[in-house]
Amino acid sequence: MFEGLDAVVLARAQFAFTMSFHIVFPAFSIGLASFLAVLEALWLWTGREVFINLFNYWLKIFAVAFGMGVVSGIVMSYQFGTNWSAFSDRTGPVIGPLMAYEVLTAFFLEAGFLGVMLFGLERVGHKLHFFATLMVAIGTLISAFWILSANSWMQTPAGYAVNAEGQFVPAEWLKAIINPSFPYRLVHMVLAAYLTTALVVGAVGAFHLQRDQHLPGPRVMFSMAMWMATLVAPIQILAGDQHGLNTLEHQPVKVMAMEGHYKSHPDGAPLLLFGLPDQAAGRVKYVIEVPKLSSLILKHSLDAPLAGLDTVPRENWPPVPIIFWSFRIMVGMGLLMMGLGLLSLWARWQGTLHRSRLLHIFAMAMGPAGFIAVLAGWITTETGRQPFTVYGLLRTAESASPLAPPAVASSLIAFVIVYFAVFSTGVIYILRMMATPPHHGEQGPRGDTPARAAGITPAAGVAVRGSV
């Protein structure tokens, strides 16, 4: 049934599918962990009950999202050994330690303090509990550090040598870790996580304010979320611009695909706003463009020349249509986020932040925008690296395991079925928790009920004999 399919394409589709499911949970939990730390700090500082109510409310949501992120990440990592064994063999001496450091530092830190954070508020001192919350938040950032370092090394490899077996081995660890694109990508991803969380928190707050404008919890969470959108969205756009300039320097072909520049422009390149890229014909059809604006953005000069894909061998072209549109979706979401922040700032100045129906509808519509932007950004950066797994050094076709197409296809189908069943249930459960507003005396996750891993729990009131 699947013999006519390409095993490499199926393996790429499987990794893309599992990665797309996984990334939305870390993007949410990174920002939410920091939000929880801020809420608990404000509670300890001010003593206001609304902050601890919000903390307990979002802590339950964090627990579910964090768990789904861990499970999806573990499943994804196994594919390095199953579908991408050649890649693992060639890059393992560099990528392996970087991913191991993530486990030894971030994951152990999170695991060590997560239980205290979830169930220890009334069992340990409040200051010690805040320390545990802070350690979990720091752990999520350390996790992002190592994972993005490994991925950035694949984008802009540095600090390596090649041994006699053709493996990439570390020559200078510091250069391998802090590779040329890593600082830009780390800042861009962390800001994206904060914005993603802020938009979800803002959407939940706006939803409950639509029903009752006087609820203290939604008022506080909506105000905090809008401040984040107002302040961070413009910073994210600037960070994205710097990231783009770095990409132009180290991965120019990716920028050509993002911009849709099939042809070189020696006298200034236009900014292609919209169009239909035709990979076979090597041009963008039905284009809407602004003359010379791309040169101004990328080179800060209207007449600066920009090379196009006509300077690159066709076998090294990435799939331009995917990158062209995913990049525009990401940028569009960023501009909408900035628009939401500016509208909220205007409403705050007018004193209508908590009763502006237009603002609340806009905020609810923007609830999933952070996830869309994160997915579009990862599609842009990963697809733009093609046809290489290690940019310019190791081709994707040389990285896959020698598997038959039916083997990869069957596991892909199994992943699709299981992921949609399990994670859809988890997302629905989170949405149900969000549908109820935080209230007075909000309690966090309960740790006083024993959980049985196996067997049958005796019914209440039925005596269990000690012997048979």
C-alpha positions in Angstrom: 0.0 0.0 0.0 2.8 2.4 0.9 5.6 1.0 -1.3 5.4 3.9 -3.8 6.0 6.5 -1.1 9.4 8.0 -0.1 10.6 6.9 3.3 12.5 10.1 3.9 9.5 12.2 3.1 7.4 10.1 5.5 10.1 10.3 8.2 10.1 14.1 7.8 6.3 14.2 8.0 6.4 12.2 11.2 8.9 14.4 12.9 7.1 17.5 11.7 3.8 16.2 13.0 5.2 15.2 16.5 7.2 18.4 16.7 4.1 20.6 15.9 2.2 18.9 18.7 5.1 19.2 21.1 6.2 22.8 20.6 2.9 24.3 21.6 3.2 22.9 25.1 6.7 24.2 26.0 5.9 27.5 24.4 2.9 27.8 26.8 4.6 26.3 29.9 7.8 28.4 29.6 5.7 31.6 29.8 3.2 30.2 32.3 5.9 29.1 34.7 7.3 32.7 34.8 3.8 34.1 35.1 3.2 31.8 38.1 6.5 33.0 39.7 5.4 36.7 39.2 1.9 36.0 40.7 3.4 34.3 43.8 5.9 37.1 44.2 3.2 39.7 44.1 1.1 37.7 46.6 4.1 37.5 49.1 4.8 41.2 48.5 1.3 42.7 48.7 -0.6 40.0 50.6 -3.6 40.5 48.2 -5.7 37.4 47.9 -6.4 37.9 44.2 -2.8 36.9 43.4 -2.8 33.6 45.2 -6.2 32.8 43.7 -4.8 33.4 40.3 -1.7 31.4 41.1 -3.7 28.4 42.2 -6.0 28.8 39.1 -3.2 28.8 36.6 -1.1 26.2 38.5 -3.7 23.5 37.7 -3.6 24.4 34.0 0.2 24.5 34.1 0.3 21.0 35.6 -1.6 19.5 32.7 0.2 21.5 30.0 3.6 20.6 31.5 2.7 16.9 31.6 1.6 16.9 28.0 4.8 18.7 26.9 7.0 16.1 28.7 5.2 13.1 27.2 5.2 14.5 23.6 8.9 15.5 23.9 10.0 12.0 25.0 8.1 10.4 22.1 9.7 12.9 19.7 13.2 12.2 20.9 13.0 8.4 20.1 12.7 9.3 16.4 16.4 10.2 16.3 17.1 6.5 16.8 14.4 5.0 14.7 14.0 7.3 11.7 17.2 9.3 11.8 19.9 6.9 12.9 22.4 8.1 10.3 21.9 11.7 11.6 22.4 10.5 15.1 25.6 8.6 14.2 27.0 11.6 12.3 26.1 14.4 14.8 25.8 12.4 18.0 29.1 13.6 19.5 27.9 17.2 19.3 24.1 17.0 19.6 24.0 14.2 22.2 25.8 16.0 25.0 23.8 19.2 24.3 20.6 17.3 24.8 22.0 15.4 27.8 22.8 18.7 29.4 19.2 19.7 29.0 18.1 16.6 31.0 20.9 16.9 33.6 20.2 20.5 34.3 16.8 21.7 33.3 14.7 18.5 33.5 16.2 17.4 36.9 15.7 20.9 38.3 12.1 21.0 37.2 11.4 17.4 38.4 13.0 18.2 41.8 10.9 21.2 42.5 7.7 20.5 40.6 6.1 18.4 43.3 6.8 21.1 45.9 5.4 23.7 43.5 2.2 21.8 42.8 1.3 20.4 46.3 3.6 22.1 48.8 2.0 25.6 49.4 0.5 24.6 52.7 3.2 22.0 53.5 6.3 24.1 53.4 7.0 27.7 54.2 5.7 30.3 51.7 9.2 31.5 50.9 10.4 28.0 50.3 7.4 27.4 48.1 8.2 30.5 46.1 11.8 29.3 45.7 10.4 26.0 44.2 8.2 28.0 41.8 11.2 30.1 40.8 13.3 27.0 40.2 10.7 25.5 37.9 10.5 28.7 36.0 14.3 28.9 35.7 14.3 25.2 34.7 12.0 25.9 31.7 14.3 28.7 30.5 17.4 26.4 30.9 15.6 23.8 28.9 15.0 26.3 26.1 18.7 27.2 26.3 20.0 23.7 25.6 17.4 22.7 23.1 17.8 25.9 21.1 21.6 25.5 21.3 21.4 22.0 19.7 18.9 23.1 17.1 20.9 26.3 16.3 24.0 24.3 15.8 22.2 22.4 13.1 21.3 25.8 11.5 24.7 27.4 12.0 27.3 24.7 12.9 30.4 26.0 14.6 33.1 24.7 16.9 33.3 21.2 15.3 35.7 19.0 13.5 35.1 15.9 11.3 36.8 12.7 12.4 38.0 9.8 10.2 34.5 8.1 10.4 32.8 11.2 9.1 31.3 12.2 12.4 31.0 15.8 13.6 33.0 16.0 16.9 33.4 19.0 19.2 36.5 21.0 18.7 35.6 24.1 20.8 32.6 23.5 23.0 31.9 27.2 23.7 31.7 27.9 20.0 29.4 24.9 19.4 27.1 25.9 22.2 27.0 29.7 21.5 26.9 29.3 17.8 26.3 32.3 15.5 22.4 32.0 15.4 21.9 30.8 19.0 21.6 34.1 20.9 19.1 35.5 18.4 17.0 32.4 18.3 17.0 32.0 22.1 15.7 35.6 22.6 13.1 35.2 19.8 11.8 31.9 21.2 11.6 33.0 24.9 9.8 36.2 23.9 7.4 34.1 21.7 6.7 31.9 24.7 5.9 34.9 26.9 3.6 36.4 24.3 1.9 33.1 23.7 1.1 32.8 27.4 0.1 36.4 27.7 -2.4 36.0 24.8 -3.9 32.9 26.4 -4.2 34.6 29.8 -5.7 37.7 28.1 -8.2 35.7 26.2 -9.4 33.8 29.3 -9.6 37.1 31.2 -11.5 38.8 28.4 -13.9 35.8 28.2 -14.9 36.1 31.9 -15.0 39.9 31.8 -17.6 39.6 29.0 -19.8 37.9 31.5 -19.0 40.0 34.6 -16.8 43.1 34.5 -16.3 43.2 38.2 -14.6 39.8 38.8 -11.3 40.6 40.5 -9.3 37.7 39.1 -10.1 38.2 35.4 -9.6 42.0 35.8 -6.1 41.4 37.2 -5.1 38.7 34.7 -6.4 40.7 31.8 -4.5 43.8 32.8 -1.3 41.9 33.3 -1.6 40.1 30.0 -2.3 43.4 28.1 0.8 45.0 29.7 2.8 42.0 28.4 1.4 42.4 24.9 2.0 46.1 24.9 5.6 46.0 26.0 6.9 42.7 24.5 5.3 42.6 21.1 7.3 45.6 19.8 10.5 44.1 21.3 9.7 40.8 19.6 9.4 42.5 16.3 12.8 44.2 16.8 14.3 40.9 17.9 12.9 39.2 14.9 14.4 41.8 12.6 17.8 41.2 14.2 17.3 37.5 13.9 16.5 38.0 10.2 19.7 40.0 9.6 21.7 37.2 11.3 19.9 34.6 9.1 20.8 36.7 6.0 24.5 36.5 7.0 24.7 32.8 7.8 21.7 31.2 5.9 21.1 33.5 2.9 19.2 30.8 1.0 16.6 30.7 3.7 16.1 34.4 3.5 15.8 34.2 -0.3 12.9 31.7 0.2 11.3 33.8 2.9 11.4 36.8 0.7 10.3 34.9 -2.5 13.4 36.1 -4.3 13.9 33.6 -7.1 15.7 36.2 -9.1 18.6 38.4 -8.1 18.1 42.2 -7.8 21.3 44.1 -8.4 19.7 47.5 -8.0 17.4 47.0 -4.9 15.0 44.2 -4.2 11.2 44.7 -3.7 9.3 43.5 -0.7 6.9 40.8 -1.9 3.8 41.2 0.3 1.7 38.5 -1.3 1.9 36.1 -4.2 1.9 32.5 -5.3 5.4 31.1 -5.5 5.9 28.7 -8.4 8.8 26.4 -7.6 9.0 24.8 -11.0 8.9 28.1 -12.9 11.2 29.9 -10.4 9.0 32.9 -10.0 6.2 34.3 -7.9 2.8 34.8 -9.7 0.2 37.4 -9.0 2.7 39.3 -6.8 1.9 42.4 -4.8 5.2 44.2 -3.9 6.7 47.4 -2.6 9.7 48.4 -4.7 13.1 48.3 -3.0 11.7 47.8 0.5 13.3 44.4 1.0 16.8 45.9 0.4 16.0 48.7 2.8 14.9 46.2 5.5 17.7 43.7 5.0 20.6 46.0 3.9 19.3 49.4 5.1 19.8 50.8 1.7 17.2 51.2 -1.1 19.6 50.3 -3.8 21.5 47.5 -2.1 21.8 44.4 -4.3 20.2 41.1 -3.0 21.1 37.8 -4.5 18.3 35.4 -5.5 17.9 31.6 -5.8 19.1 31.9 -9.4 22.6 32.0 -7.8 22.0 28.7 -6.0 22.0 25.2 -7.6 18.4 24.0 -7.9 19.1 20.9 -5.9 19.9 23.1 -2.9 16.6 25.1 -3.1 14.3 24.7 -0.1 10.5 24.4 -0.7 9.9 28.1 -1.2 6.0 28.1 -1.2 5.9 26.7 2.4 8.5 29.1 3.7 7.1 32.1 1.9 3.7 31.7 3.5 4.7 30.5 6.9 7.0 33.5 7.3 4.1 35.9 6.4 1.8 34.1 8.8 4.3 34.6 11.6 4.9 38.3 10.8 1.1 38.9 10.4 0.5 37.4 13.9 3.2 39.6 15.3 1.7 42.7 13.9 -1.7 41.8 15.2 -0.2 41.2 18.7 1.3 44.7 18.6 -2.1 46.0 17.4 -3.7 44.4 20.4 -1.2 45.9 22.8 -1.7 49.4 21.3 -5.5 49.0 21.5 -5.3 47.9 25.1 -3.0 50.8 25.9 -5.6 53.2 24.4 -8.4 51.6 26.4 -6.3 51.7 29.6 -5.7 55.5 29.0 -9.5 55.9 28.4 -10.4 53.9 31.5 -12.3 51.3 29.5 -9.8 48.4 29.8 -12.2 46.1 31.6 -15.4 47.1 29.8 -14.4 47.6 26.2 -16.3 44.9 24.3 -14.3 45.5 21.1 -11.0 45.0 23.0 -12.3 41.8 24.7 -13.5 40.3 21.4 -10.1 41.1 19.9 -8.3 39.6 22.8 -10.4 36.4 22.7 -9.8 36.1 18.9 -6.0 36.5 19.6 -6.0 33.7 22.2 -4.5 31.1 19.8 -2.3 33.6 17.8 0.8 32.9 19.8 0.6 29.2 19.0 0.0 29.9 15.3 3.0 32.3 15.3 5.3 29.7 17.0 4.3 27.0 14.6 4.7 29.2 11.6 8.1 30.3 12.9 9.4 26.8 13.4 8.1 25.8 10.0 10.0 28.7 8.5 13.2 27.9 10.2 13.2 24.1 9.8 11.9 24.0 6.3 14.2 26.8 5.3 17.2 24.7 6.3 16.3 22.0 3.7 17.7 20.1 1.9 20.1 19.8 4.9 19.8 18.6 8.5 23.1 20.3 9.3 23.1 23.4 7.1 25.4 23.1 4.1 27.1 20.0 5.5 24.7 17.0 5.9 21.8 16.5 3.6 18.5 15.2 4.8 18.5 12.3 2.4 21.8 11.2 4.0 20.4 11.4 7.5 17.5 9.0 7.5 17.5 5.4 8.6 17.4 2.7 6.0 13.7 1.9 6.5 11.1 0.7 4.1 8.2 3.2 3.5 5.5 0.9 5.0 7.3 0.8 8.3 7.5 4.6 8.5 4.0 5.1 7.2 2.4 2.7 9.7 4.1 4.4 12.7 3.1 7.8 11.3 -0.5 6.7 11.1 -0.3 5.4 14.7 1.1 8.7 15.9 -1.6 10.7 14.2 -4.4 8.5 15.8 -2.9 8.4 19.3 -1.8 12.1 19.4 -5.2 13.4 18.3 -7.0 11.1 20.8 -4.8 11.8 23.8 -3.8 15.4 23.3 -7.2 16.6 22.1 -8.6 15.2 25.3 -5.9 17.1 27.3 -6.6 20.4 25.4 -10.4 20.0 26.0 -9.7 19.4 29.7 -7.6 22.6 29.9 -10.3 24.6 28.1 -12.9 23.3 30.5 -10.8 24.5 33.4 -10.4 27.9 31.7 -14.2 28.2 31.2 -14.6 28.6 35.0 -13.3 31.9 36.4 -11.0 32.0 39.4 -12.9 32.6 42.6 -12.4 33.4 46.3 -10.4 30.7 48.0 -9.2 29.1 44.8 -7.4 25.9 45.6 -4.4 24.5 43.6 -3.9 20.8 42.6 -5.0 18.4 45.3 -2.4 16.2 46.8 -4.4 14.7 49.6 -6.1 12.0 47.6 -4.1 8.8 47.1 -3.8 7.6 43.6 -3.8 3.8 42.7 -1.6 2.7 39.8 -3.2 -0.7 39.5 -5.9 -2.8 41.0 -9.4 -2.0 42.0 -10.2 0.6 44.6 -12.5 -0.8 47.3 -15.9 0.8 47.4 -16.6 3.1 50.2 -18.0 1.3 53.3 -16.9 -2.2 52.2 -14.6 -3.8 54.7 -11.5 -5.4 53.2 -10.3 -8.5 55.1 -6.6 -8.8 55.9 -6.5 -12.5 54.8 -8.0 -14.8 52.2 
